[in-house]
Amino acid sequence: MAAQPQNQVLLLLLVISTIISMVVVVVEGASWCVARSDASNQALQTALDYACGSGADCTPLQSNGLCFLPNTIQAHASYAFNSYFQRKAMAPGSCDFSAAATIAQTDPSYGSCVYPSSVSTAGGTITPTTQTSNNPTTPTTTTTTTPANGGSGGLTPGLTPPFPDNSKASLEYMISSILVPLSILLVLTLIFQPM
């Protein structure tokens, strides 16, 4: 008979841990993709060019934009990486940039520079577009972002990634989404275990 109270205590602990796991998944739903502080300026510039040329909204990084200051490669890359990440619906692999980026659980927004935290606030899912022109002499305009601390700057539309896109960005969410059902299964097994 002494085993039954131990099972009840174990069951109670499992129920509590399951509830905590579910709360963590809900509370930690927002995440941002930012530049790693140990990434080189060259790696950040290459990745910034790729992000801006592949669908990130880099308009706020222009000289009259809300996120232009501080005018550093680190700040500009962080905003561009996050815009790309959110527009890709935080898909696994969309926050890697050749290991120049990482996932942050703390909102990196500052002042009037607001980092999107979802697909809807980032302007929706990006879709491939092709530029067509009947007149080959029509000049096309590109906008450049040149950091104050150096770097070549610029946007390079069509640049293919010079790196594999194999981020583990959503690993923590996959672990949580696996942990919750397993905890529930374990609780149910203990509840219906013959005594």
C-alpha positions as CSV (number, residue, x, y, z in Angstrom):
1,M,0.0,0.0,0.0
2,A,3.0,2.3,0.5
3,A,3.6,2.3,-3.3
4,Q,0.3,3.9,-4.0
5,P,1.1,7.3,-2.4
6,Q,4.5,7.3,-4.1
7,N,2.7,6.8,-7.5
8,Q,0.3,9.7,-6.6
9,V,3.2,12.0,-5.8
10,L,5.0,11.0,-9.0
11,L,1.7,11.6,-10.9
12,L,1.3,15.0,-9.4
13,L,4.9,16.0,-10.3
14,L,4.4,14.8,-13.9
15,V,1.1,16.8,-14.2
16,I,2.8,19.9,-12.8
17,S,5.8,19.5,-15.2
18,T,3.5,19.0,-18.1
19,I,1.6,22.2,-17.3
20,I,4.9,24.1,-16.9
21,S,6.1,22.7,-20.3
22,M,2.9,23.9,-22.0
23,V,3.1,27.3,-20.4
24,V,6.8,27.6,-21.5
25,V,5.8,26.8,-25.1
26,V,3.1,29.5,-25.0
27,V,5.1,32.2,-23.3
28,E,8.3,31.6,-25.3
29,G,6.4,31.8,-28.6
30,A,8.1,35.0,-29.7
31,S,11.7,34.9,-30.9
32,W,14.0,37.0,-33.0
33,C,16.9,36.3,-35.2
34,V,19.9,38.6,-34.5
35,A,23.6,38.8,-35.6
36,R,26.0,36.9,-33.4
37,S,28.4,39.3,-31.6
38,D,31.4,37.1,-32.5
39,A,30.6,37.1,-36.3
40,S,33.1,38.9,-38.5
41,N,32.1,42.1,-40.3
42,Q,32.8,40.3,-43.6
43,A,30.4,37.4,-42.7
44,L,27.8,39.9,-41.5
45,Q,28.0,42.0,-44.6
46,T,27.7,38.9,-46.9
47,A,24.7,37.6,-44.9
48,L,23.2,41.1,-44.8
49,D,23.4,41.4,-48.6
50,Y,21.8,38.0,-49.0
51,A,19.0,38.7,-46.5
52,C,18.1,42.0,-48.1
53,G,18.3,40.6,-51.6
54,S,16.2,37.5,-50.7
55,G,13.1,39.1,-49.3
56,A,14.0,40.8,-46.0
57,D,12.5,44.3,-45.6
58,C,15.6,46.4,-45.4
59,T,13.8,49.7,-45.9
60,P,14.1,50.7,-42.2
61,L,17.9,50.4,-42.6
62,Q,18.1,53.2,-45.2
63,S,19.5,56.6,-44.0
64,N,16.0,58.0,-43.4
65,G,14.7,54.8,-41.9
66,L,13.7,54.1,-38.3
67,C,16.5,51.5,-37.8
68,F,19.3,53.3,-39.6
69,L,20.9,54.3,-36.2
70,P,23.1,52.9,-34.9
71,N,24.7,52.7,-38.3
72,T,26.7,49.6,-37.6
73,I,27.0,46.3,-39.5
74,Q,25.9,44.5,-36.4
75,A,22.7,46.5,-35.9
76,H,21.8,46.4,-39.6
77,A,22.5,42.7,-40.0
78,S,20.4,42.0,-36.9
79,Y,17.4,43.8,-38.3
80,A,17.7,42.3,-41.8
81,F,18.3,38.7,-40.4
82,N,15.2,39.1,-38.2
83,S,13.0,40.4,-41.1
84,Y,14.1,37.5,-43.3
85,F,13.5,35.0,-40.4
86,Q,10.0,36.3,-39.6
87,R,9.0,36.5,-43.3
88,K,10.0,32.9,-43.6
89,A,7.7,32.1,-40.7
90,M,10.6,31.2,-38.4
91,A,11.3,28.1,-40.5
92,P,14.2,25.9,-39.5
93,G,17.2,27.1,-41.4
94,S,16.0,30.6,-41.8
95,C,18.2,32.0,-39.0
96,D,21.6,30.7,-39.7
97,F,23.4,32.9,-42.3
98,S,26.5,30.7,-42.2
99,A,26.5,30.8,-38.4
100,A,26.5,34.6,-38.3
101,A,23.0,34.7,-36.6
102,T,21.4,33.3,-33.5
103,I,17.9,33.1,-32.0
104,A,17.1,35.6,-29.2
105,Q,14.3,35.3,-26.8
106,T,14.5,38.9,-25.8
107,D,13.0,41.6,-28.0
108,P,15.9,43.5,-29.6
109,S,13.7,46.5,-30.5
110,Y,14.9,49.9,-29.4
111,G,13.4,53.4,-29.5
112,S,11.3,53.7,-32.7
113,C,13.0,50.7,-34.3
114,V,10.6,47.8,-33.8
115,Y,11.8,44.3,-34.8
116,P,8.9,42.2,-36.2
117,S,8.0,39.2,-34.1
118,S,5.7,37.3,-36.5
119,V,5.0,36.8,-40.1
120,S,2.1,39.3,-39.9
121,T,4.2,42.1,-38.4
122,A,7.0,41.3,-40.9
123,G,4.8,41.9,-43.9
124,G,3.8,38.3,-44.6
125,T,5.5,35.4,-46.2
126,I,8.0,36.3,-49.0
127,T,7.2,35.1,-52.4
128,P,9.7,34.9,-55.3
129,T,9.4,37.7,-57.7
130,T,11.0,38.2,-61.1
131,Q,11.9,41.6,-62.6
132,T,10.8,42.0,-66.1
133,S,11.5,44.9,-68.4
134,N,10.7,45.3,-72.1
135,N,13.4,48.0,-72.4
136,P,16.9,46.6,-71.5
137,T,18.2,50.2,-71.3
138,T,15.9,51.1,-68.5
139,P,18.1,51.6,-65.4
140,T,17.2,49.6,-62.4
141,T,17.8,51.1,-59.0
142,T,19.3,49.3,-56.0
143,T,19.6,50.7,-52.5
144,T,22.7,50.3,-50.5
145,T,23.4,50.0,-46.9
146,T,26.9,51.1,-46.0
147,P,27.8,50.8,-42.3
148,A,29.8,53.6,-40.8
149,N,32.5,51.2,-39.6
150,G,33.3,49.9,-43.0
151,G,32.2,47.0,-45.2
152,S,31.3,47.0,-48.8
153,G,27.6,47.6,-48.1
154,G,24.9,47.1,-50.6
155,L,22.1,44.9,-51.6
156,T,22.7,42.1,-54.0
157,P,19.4,40.8,-55.3
158,G,19.7,37.3,-56.7
159,L,22.8,36.5,-54.6
160,T,22.7,32.8,-53.8
161,P,23.7,31.9,-50.3
162,P,27.4,31.2,-50.1
163,F,26.7,28.9,-47.1
164,P,24.4,26.0,-46.3
165,D,21.2,26.9,-44.6
166,N,21.1,24.3,-41.9
167,S,20.1,26.3,-38.8
168,K,18.7,24.6,-35.7
169,A,16.6,27.8,-35.1
170,S,13.4,26.0,-34.2
171,L,15.1,23.2,-32.2
172,E,13.9,24.5,-28.9
173,Y,10.3,24.6,-30.2
174,M,10.6,21.1,-31.6
175,I,11.9,19.8,-28.3
176,S,9.0,21.5,-26.4
177,S,6.4,20.2,-28.9
178,I,7.8,16.7,-28.4
179,L,8.2,17.0,-24.6
180,V,4.5,18.0,-23.9
181,P,2.9,15.0,-25.6
182,L,5.4,12.6,-24.1
183,S,4.7,14.0,-20.7
184,I,1.0,13.6,-21.2
185,L,1.5,10.1,-22.4
186,L,3.5,9.3,-19.3
187,V,0.9,10.7,-17.0
188,L,-1.9,8.8,-18.7
189,T,0.2,5.6,-18.5
190,L,0.7,6.1,-14.7
191,I,-3.0,6.9,-14.2
192,F,-4.2,3.7,-16.0
193,Q,-1.4,1.5,-14.6
194,P,-2.9,-1.5,-12.7
195,M,-2.2,-1.2,-9.0
